Amino acid sequence: MDELTIARSLFGSSLAFHIIFATLGVGLPFMILVSEIVYQITRDRDYTVMAKRWTKAQAILLGVAIPSGTIVAVQLSLLWPKFMEVVGEVIALPFQIELFAFFLEALFMSIYVYAADRLSPITRIVSVFLVALGGSASAVLITSANAWMNTPTGFKASGGKITEVHPLNAFFNPSFPSAALHVLASAYMTGAFAIAGLAAWRMLHRKSEDREYGYHKKALMMSLAVGGLMSLATAWNGHAAGQVLYDYQPEKLAAAEGHFETRAYAPLALGGIVDPDKGELVGAIKIPWALSFLADNRFDAVVKGLNDFPRENWPPFYVHTLFNLMVVIGVLLIFLSFLAWILQWRRRGKKKTSLPRWLLGTLAPSGLLSMLGIEFGWVFTCSGRQPWTVYHYQRTSEAVTDAAGLGLWFVVFIGLYLLLLVGTVIVMHSFFGRHPLREELEGIQQEYPAEGEW
């Protein structure tokens, strides 16, 4: 590989690793908040056990998210120095504010972890709300910078120099609202399905009459409710994101759909393989007029094709596959969520209330699927912008470092990520192995006061 490709691969691998922990760092605190609220409503102490155990997992994940995020920040400066010059002049604001968001999250995470049992119910909810707020704010702030790379505003370029900088205009760039909402909804969705998948897996290995089965079933149904709603929100917001592409990044939209010829009443393509030499999409299922409606809420909207743009500015065609995979995963998760709730509703009042094993087996990989959807989405948004780092302003080849020997660092960092991943699994397994759920459920009467004794 040439140095540019190695630099992109190294940074992309770093971001792909970090995004796992960053996404769970947003989704898990939200689920902890939901479980705390459900406990205050139902007074079912199983939900306090969920909150405590998920908080321990969140603390471990945060311990990996911090160094992996630091690595990504350092690599931005080392691999893309010319890009960082632009960032420093125009879009540094969200990076600066993000420090305070992280401080908020870390501070109240410490309070919640070490003092939850000493706090009143309202204070407990407020503290975990601030943890979730800090994590969500971090995600939104970083998303603002990525959105700006797609739709750069807030400055003017004159003679190769940046002038008339307006940081707030850069921050609130055209794609920021839809991108921020999409990131939050998908992160909450992923946190929910990570729990749902684990709960379903545990239920497969427990008898329905066991105490732990009931605990995991409560966690499963609660997380499916959140995950299903957030999947719907992600899909709804995807429509708005598609319209932003239509207005500001038409070649990315065309590449996502394998759309070559400019036309009205454009069809929406599902599946298929792009043949760039022939300039067509082979083997796709096409929904008539649907792409035009997605783009501008009108069936007669004219959607530009790739043939209207210089070939050297075409995004890579694998973004079409990524887009389709992302959509398929989202639809599948919505379907599974509502199917599980429908089956649960139909079994109400019956003696046998356990969920079918085939459904649990289908739900078990839902956490992995949601994380894959997140990864596909980030690769899509970044690769679909190629060959630009800052859209129509700075090419990726212009932003990369002039240093050589990046191949060695690529191998070193991949090894480091594998080490961190294995270490995380070992720590998780060791901690929860020494603190099994059974003991917490048996001791819950002593750990928490009875209803009305607060």
N, C-alpha and C positions, 0 to 999 in steps of 0.2 A: 504494500500500500504506500501511496505517497504521503508526505507529511500532513497535508490537509485532511486526507481521509483518516489517518491515525488520530489526529487532533479531534476530529468529529467523533470518532469511535470511542476515544478515551473519555471525552466529556459526556457523550451520550450514555456510556456505561455508568459513569458516576451519577448522572442525573437519574437514570433508571433505578439504580440501587437506592439512592436517597429518597426517591418518590414513594417507595414502599413505606418507609417509616414516617415520612412527612404526611402522607395521606392518612395512615392509621393514627397519627398524632392529632389529626383534625377529627376523624370519625369516632375514635374511641371515647374521647372526653364528651362528645355529644351523646353517646349511648350511656355513659355514666350519669350524665345529667338527666336523661330520660328515666333511667332506673331509679334515681333518687326521687324524682317527681312521682313516679308510679307508686313507690313505697309510701310516700306521704298521703297518697290518695287511697290506696288499698290497705295499708298497714300490714302488708305481707312481707315478712322479714327476709324472704328469699331474695327480694330485690336489693336489700342492703348488702347481702353477701355478693351478689353480682357486682354491685358498685365497688366494693372493696377489692375483689379479685381482679376486676378489669383495671382498677387503678394501679395495682401492682404491675400488671402487664404493661400498662401505659408508661410507668416509670422506667421499666427496662427498655422499652422501645425508644423512649426519649433519650436514654443514654447512648443509643446508637445513632439516632437522628442528629444529635449535636455534632459529633465528629464527621459524619458523612456530609452534613450540610456545610461544615467548615471546609471540607475538601473541595466541594463544588465551588464555594466562594473563592478559594485560592486558585483553583483551576481557571476560573473566569479571567483572573488577572494574568496568569502565566501563559495560557493557551490563546487567549483572545485580547491581547493588550490594546490593539487599535479599536476594538469594539468598546473596551472599557473607557477609552478616552471620550467616546461619544456618550456613554452612560454617565460619566462624571460630569459632563456639561449639561445634560438634558434630563435624565431619568434617575438621578441618584436619590431623589426624595423617598420613594417607597423603601429602598434599602436602609435608609437611616431610621425611618419610623419603625421598621420591622424589628429593630433591636428592642424597642420599648414593648412591642407585642410579645416577644419572646420572654422579656423580663416579667411581664404580667402573668404569662402562663407558668413559668418556673416558680414564681413566688407563691401563687395560690395552689399550685400542685403540691408544694412542700407543706403548706398549711393543711390541705385536705388529707394528705397521706398520714401526717403525724398527729393531727388533732381532730380528725373527723368525729371520733367518739365523744369528744368534749364540747362539740359545737351544738347549738340548737338546730332544729330542723331547717329553719329559714337560712341560718348562717351556712349550714352545710350546702344547701342548694345554691346560695350566692357564691360560695367559694368555688364550687365545681363549675358554675356558670362562667366565672371569670377565667377558669382554666380553658374551657371550651372557647370562650371569646378570644383569648390570646392566641390559641392555635388557629382559629378561623381567620383572625386578623392577619396573622403571618402569611397564610395561604393567599388571602386577597391581595396583600401588598406585593408579594412576589409575582402573582398573576398579573398585576398591573404592568410590571416591567416586561413580562413576556408579551402581553397584549400590545404594548407600545411597539415592540419589535415587529408586530404584524401590521399595525396601523400607526406609524410614527407621526406624531403631531407635537405642537408646542415649541417649534423652532423653525428657523429658516436656514437654508444652505446657500452661501454666496462665495464663489471662488474657492470652493473646497473647505471653507470655514463655516462654523456654526454661529448664527447670530439670532437675535431676538428670541431668547429662550424664555419660555413660560412654563415653569415646572408643573403647575396645577393642570394646565391644558395637556401636558404630556401624560400626567398621571391619569386624568379622566379622558383617555383617548377613546375613539369611537368603538373599539371592540372590548373595552374594559367591562362595561356592565354585564354583557352576556357571558364573557369569559369568567368573571368572578363568580357569578351565580352558578355557572356550570361546574366550576372547580369545587365550590362548597357543596352543592347537591350531590355530586359524584363522590366526594370524600365521605359525606355522611352515609351515602349508600354503601360504600365500601366498608366502613366501620361496622355497619349493621350486618352486612352479609358475611363479614369475617366471623362475627359472633354466631350468626345463624348456621354457617357451615360447621363450625366446631361443635355447636349444640346438637346438630343433626347427627354428626359422627359419634358423639357420646351416647346419644339415644339408641343408635344402632347396636351399641355394646352394653346396654342395660335392659333389664326386664321392666315392663311397663308398670309393675307394681312397686318398683324400687323408689325410695325417696329421691334419689338423684335423678331419676327419669323425669319426675314431676318438675324438679328445679330446671333441668335443661329444656323441658317443654315450654316453661314460662319464658325462658330466655329466647328460645327459638321463635315463639309467636310474637313477642314484643319486637325482636329485631326484624322479623319479616314485615311487620306493620310499618316500621320506620323505613326499612330498605325498599319496600314496594312503593311507598309514597315518594321517596327520594328518587327512585328510578323513573317514576312518572314525571317528576319535576325536571330531571335531567333530560328526558326525551322532549318535554315541552320547550325547555330552554335551547335544545339543539336546533329547533326550528328558527329561533331568533339568531343563533350563531350562524346558521346557513345563510340568513339574509345579510348578515354582516359580511360574509365572504362574497356574496353577490355584489354588494356595494363597493367593497374595498379591496378584495383579493379574488378577482374573477378567475384567474388562472388556477388558484388552489381549488376552487369549487369545480372547475372543469376537470382537473386532474382527479379529484375525489370521485367524480362520476364517469370518468373515461369519456368525456364529452368533447368532441373535436370540432363539430360544425356549429356555427352560430345559428340559432333558430328560435322561433317562438313555439309555444306548445311543446317544450322539450320534455322528453320522458325521463323518469327516475330509473336508474339502472341498479339492479340488485345482482350481485355476484358477477361472474365473467372475468376474463383476463384481457388486459389492454395489450393491443398489438400496435406499438408506436410506428412501425414501418408502414403498415397499411393504414394507420390513422383510424382505427376502429376498435370497438369493444366487442370481444368475441364471447359468445355463450352466456350473455347476461339476460336476466328477466327484466323487461322494461315495462314500467307503469306509465301509460300515456299521460302527458301533460303535467305529471306530478312534480318534476324538477322546476318547471316554471312557477308552479304554485308555491313550492318550498322557497324559491328565491324571492318572490315579490308578491305573494298572495293573489296572483292573477294567473290564469291558465294561459293567457296570451303573452306573458312576459318573455322578452327576448333574452336568452342566456348565451353569453359569449362562449365560443369553443376555443380549444387550444390553438387551432390553426390561425387565430387572430393575433397570436403573440409570437415573438421570436422564439425559435426552438431552443436557444441557449437559456431562455428564462423559464422553460417548462419544469415543473416539479417532478420528482421521481414518481414513476407510475405505481409503485407499491403502496402509495397512499390510498389508492382505490381499494385495495384489499384491506388495509388497516381500517378504513372508514366502514366497510361492510362488516368486518369482525366486531367493531365497536357497537354497531347498530344491532347485530344479531345477539350479542351478549346482553345488551340492555333490554331487548324485547323478551329474551328468555328469562331474565331475572324478574321482570314484571309479571310474566305468566306464572312462574313458580310461586311467587309471593301470594298472588291472589288465589291460585289453586289450593295452596295449603290452608288459607283462611276459609275458603269455601268448604273444603273437606272437614275442617274443624267445626264449622258452623252446623254442617249436616249431622255431625256426630254428637251434638249437644244433647244432654239428657239421656244418652245411651250408656249402658254399663261399660262398654269398651270404648274408651276415648283416646287410645293410643293412635298415632298417625301410622299410615301404611309404611312398611319398610322400603318399598320401592320409591316412595316420595322422599323419605329420609336419605336414601342412597343418592337420589338426584340432587337433593339440597346440600349434601356434604361438600361438594366441590364449589359451591356458590361463592365462597369467599375468595378462592383462587380465581374464579372467572371474573369477579368484579375487579380484582387487582389487575388482571390481564387487560380488562377494558380500560382501566386508568392508564396503563403503560401504552396501549395502542393509541389512546387519545393524545398523549403527550408526544409520541413519535410522529403522529399525524400532524399535529399543529406545528411542530418544529421542522420536520422534513418537508411538509407542504409549502413552507415559506422559501425553501431553497430555490435558486442559488443565493438567496439574500440572507444576511444576518439581520440587518435592518431593512425592511421591505422597500425596495426601489431607492435606497440611499447608499447602503454599504453591502457589498457582496461578501460572502463567507471567505472567499479566497483573499479578500483585502483585509479581513479582520484577524486572520490567524497569525500566530507568532512566526518569526523567522528562524527560531531555534531548531536545531536538528536533534536526532536521537530520541524522538518521542516513543518509538517502539518499545524501548526498555521500560519507560514509565508506564506504558499501557499494560505490560505484563505485571509490573510491580503492583499497580493499583487494582487490577483484577484479582491478584492474589490477596491483597488487603481486604477487598470486599468479601471474598469467600471466607476469609478468616473471621471477619465481623459477623457474617451470616451464621457460620457454624457456632461461633461463641454465643450468639443470641439464642439459638436453639438449645444449646447446652444449659445456659443460665435459666431459660424458661422452664425446661424440663426438670432441672434440679430444684428450683424454687417451688414450683407447684407440686413436684413429687414429695417434697418435705412438708408441704402444707396442703394435703388433699382436701377436696371439697367435702368429703364425708365428715371430717373432724369439725369443719366450720359449721356445717348444718346441725351436727349434734350439740355443739356448744353455743348455738345462737341464742338460746333462752337466757344464758348467763351474760352474754356480751351486750344484748340490747334490752332495754326496759320494756315492760309490757305496754300495750296501748293505753294512753291516758296518763302515763307516769312521767312524761317529759317535764 
